[in-house]
Amino acid sequence: MMRAETDSGHHMRLDLVPQLFSEPVMALRALVTWPRFSISSFLMVRALAKQNILPRTVLDIGANVGQFAVAAAKLYPGCKVISFEPVPDTFEILHKCTRKLKNVSCFNLGLGVKQATMPINVNSHRHSSSFLPLSTTHKTAFPFAREESVVKVPVTTLDIATRTIELLRPVLLKLDVQGFERHVLEGGSTTLAQVDYVIVEASLQPMYGGETLFLGMIELLQSYGFEFLRPIGWLPHPSTGEILQVDCLFGRGNGGDDSHGSKCYRS
């Protein structure tokens, strides 16, 4: 059954709805036929395609229930999508939403700096589940997003998780792990050398305890050879309109042109 969502973020983004009317036929077809439809994911992936960002592999880390995975699989013909989601009940929905999409593979794993079993804070609003605790800013802005349980989940590194996977370039890494981004990146240096674009959710104010904020994320990704290209989305405070988080697009500093279209295996 088709499932529709207004957004993959914390609350309904009515400001996004008018953008759907720029391509009403495609949006309506997606709403009716996709197994999971998210306005924000549809608009983001569609915009990237128009900007000639056309990956052949998408690493979808923090896949939630498949909003971005489905959009990428549908709007990037021939693209291979590899999704990771650690929360067991969320993963079950992800698997159900993507099981008929032959170009999507899903793994019930968290990613970090080492292999371990780690406790994750499962949130009543599953998009907010995190290995890190909620900050005061998060609790104030989104009081309905409450930590309701803690479960232990398997965690591995990005390098270990992808070492036997064929990476067809260009490779797009989408990272939405609720403050745990630095840990994922530090466990994936070998994989990052084969990545051409990174989309990462970065906070302008702490939303989780111990997370790396926007400027620190720019510095971190620069150390891996990426340049900040532009914001491609944002999350405002529902009451004040203040921008709390930004979806950032990064690209290889040298453009990666000499390696696009190559294949990479790691053992």
C-alpha positions in Angstrom: 0.0 0.0 0.0 1.2 3.5 -0.8 2.2 5.6 2.2 2.3 9.3 1.9 4.1 11.7 4.3 4.3 15.5 4.3 8.0 15.5 5.2 10.8 13.4 6.6 11.6 15.9 9.3 10.1 16.8 12.6 6.8 18.4 11.6 4.5 19.2 8.7 6.2 21.4 6.2 3.3 23.1 4.5 5.7 25.6 2.9 6.9 22.7 0.7 3.5 21.9 -0.8 3.4 24.8 -3.4 6.7 23.5 -4.9 4.9 20.3 -5.9 2.8 22.3 -8.4 5.9 23.0 -10.5 5.6 19.4 -11.7 2.1 18.3 -10.7 1.9 15.3 -13.0 5.1 13.7 -11.7 4.3 14.5 -8.1 0.8 13.1 -8.4 2.1 9.9 -10.1 4.6 9.5 -7.3 2.0 10.1 -4.6 -0.2 7.4 -6.0 2.3 4.8 -7.1 5.3 4.9 -4.8 5.3 2.6 -1.7 6.5 5.6 0.4 6.1 9.2 -0.6 7.7 12.1 1.2 7.4 15.7 -0.1 10.8 16.7 1.1 12.6 13.7 -0.3 10.8 13.9 -3.6 11.6 17.6 -4.0 15.2 17.1 -2.9 16.1 14.2 -5.2 14.2 15.8 -8.1 16.1 19.1 -7.6 19.5 17.3 -7.5 18.7 15.5 -10.7 17.9 18.8 -12.4 21.3 20.0 -11.2 22.9 17.1 -13.0 23.8 15.2 -9.8 23.0 11.8 -11.0 24.6 9.1 -8.8 24.8 5.4 -9.8 25.1 4.4 -6.1 23.4 6.0 -3.1 24.5 5.2 0.4 21.5 6.0 2.5 22.6 6.1 6.1 19.8 6.7 8.6 17.2 5.5 6.2 14.2 5.7 8.6 11.2 4.1 6.8 12.6 4.6 3.2 11.6 8.2 2.3 14.9 9.0 0.6 15.6 5.5 -0.5 12.3 5.3 -2.5 12.7 8.7 -4.0 16.3 7.9 -5.1 15.3 4.5 -6.5 12.4 6.0 -8.5 14.0 9.2 -9.7 17.5 7.9 -10.5 16.9 5.1 -13.1 19.5 2.4 -12.8 20.8 3.7 -9.5 21.7 1.2 -6.7 20.5 2.3 -3.2 22.0 0.8 -0.1 20.1 1.7 3.1 21.1 1.4 6.7 18.6 1.8 9.6 19.4 0.6 13.2 16.0 0.8 15.0 14.3 -2.7 14.6 10.7 -1.6 14.2 11.6 1.2 11.9 13.7 -1.1 9.8 10.7 -3.5 9.4 8.7 -0.7 7.8 11.7 0.3 5.6 12.0 -3.3 4.4 8.3 -3.5 3.6 8.4 -0.3 1.7 11.4 -1.2 -0.4 11.1 -5.0 -0.8 9.7 -4.8 -4.3 12.3 -2.3 -5.5 15.0 -4.4 -7.0 17.7 -1.7 -6.8 17.3 -1.1 -3.0 19.2 -3.2 -0.4 18.5 -2.7 3.3 20.6 -3.4 6.4 19.4 -3.4 10.0 22.6 -1.8 11.3 23.9 1.3 12.9 27.1 2.8 11.7 29.9 4.3 13.9 33.6 4.3 14.6 33.8 0.6 15.6 31.9 -2.7 15.7 29.9 -2.9 18.9 26.4 -3.3 20.4 25.2 0.1 21.4 22.0 1.5 23.1 19.9 3.8 20.9 17.3 6.2 22.2 14.1 5.3 20.4 11.9 8.3 20.0 8.2 8.6 19.8 8.9 10.4 16.6 11.0 7.8 14.9 12.9 10.4 12.8 14.5 11.7 16.1 15.8 8.4 17.4 19.5 8.7 18.1 22.5 7.2 19.8 22.8 10.7 21.5 20.5 12.3 24.0 18.1 15.0 23.0 19.2 18.6 23.8 17.1 21.2 25.6 16.7 23.0 22.3 15.2 19.9 20.7 12.9 19.3 23.6 11.6 22.9 23.6 11.1 23.1 19.8 9.6 19.7 19.4 8.0 18.6 22.8 6.1 15.8 21.1 9.4 14.0 20.2 10.0 12.1 23.4 12.5 9.3 24.2 10.3 6.4 24.9 12.7 3.5 25.2 16.3 2.3 24.8 17.2 -0.7 22.7 20.6 -2.2 22.0 21.4 -2.5 18.3 24.4 -3.9 16.3 26.8 -1.2 15.0 29.6 -1.6 12.5 31.6 0.9 10.5 30.9 2.2 7.0 34.1 0.7 5.7 33.3 -2.7 7.0 29.6 -2.5 5.9 30.5 -1.6 2.3 33.8 -3.4 1.8 32.3 -6.2 -0.4 29.8 -3.9 -2.1 30.4 -2.7 -5.7 30.4 1.1 -5.7 29.5 2.4 -9.1 30.4 6.1 -9.4 29.3 8.7 -9.0 28.5 7.8 -5.4 26.1 9.9 -3.3 26.3 9.5 0.5 23.2 10.7 2.3 23.8 11.0 6.1 20.9 11.7 8.4 21.8 10.1 11.8 20.6 12.7 14.3 23.9 14.1 15.6 25.9 10.9 15.1 27.4 12.1 11.8 31.0 12.5 12.9 31.1 8.9 14.2 29.8 7.6 10.9 32.3 9.6 8.9 35.3 8.6 11.1 34.5 5.0 10.6 34.3 5.4 6.8 37.6 7.0 5.5 38.2 4.3 2.9 34.6 4.5 1.6 34.6 8.3 1.6 37.6 8.2 -0.8 35.1 6.7 -3.3 32.3 9.1 -2.6 31.6 12.1 -4.9 28.7 13.9 -3.1 27.6 14.0 0.5 24.3 15.2 1.8 24.4 15.7 5.6 21.9 17.2 8.1 23.9 19.7 10.2 22.6 21.6 13.2 23.1 25.3 13.8 22.2 24.8 17.4 22.7 21.6 19.4 19.8 19.3 18.8 21.6 16.3 20.4 24.1 16.1 23.2 27.7 16.0 21.8 26.9 16.5 18.1 29.1 18.3 15.7 27.5 21.6 14.6 27.4 23.2 11.1 30.8 24.8 11.0 32.5 21.8 12.5 30.8 19.6 9.9 32.2 21.8 7.1 35.7 21.5 8.6 35.4 17.7 9.1 34.3 17.1 5.5 37.0 19.4 4.2 39.5 17.1 5.9 38.1 14.3 3.7 38.4 16.3 0.5 34.9 17.7 0.2 33.7 21.3 -0.3 30.5 22.8 0.9 28.5 23.5 -2.2 25.1 24.8 -0.9 22.2 24.2 1.4 19.4 22.1 -0.2 16.9 22.1 2.7 16.3 23.3 6.2 14.3 22.8 9.4 12.8 25.8 11.0 11.6 26.2 14.6 7.9 25.6 14.4 7.1 28.6 16.6 9.8 31.2 15.8 10.8 30.3 12.3 14.5 30.2 13.3 16.5 27.8 11.2 17.7 25.0 13.4 19.1 22.5 10.9 20.3 22.6 7.4 20.6 19.8 4.8 24.0 20.5 3.2 25.4 19.4 -0.1 29.1 18.7 -0.3 31.1 17.7 -3.4 34.6 16.5 -4.1 37.1 19.4 -4.1 38.6 18.2 -7.4 35.2 17.4 -8.9 36.0 13.7 -9.0 35.8 13.7 -12.8 38.7 11.3 -13.4 36.9 8.6 -11.4 33.3 9.0 -12.4 32.0 5.8 -14.0 34.6 3.6 -12.4 33.9 0.6 -10.3 35.4 0.0 -6.9 35.6 -3.2 -4.9 37.3 -3.5 -1.5 38.4 -6.6 0.3 
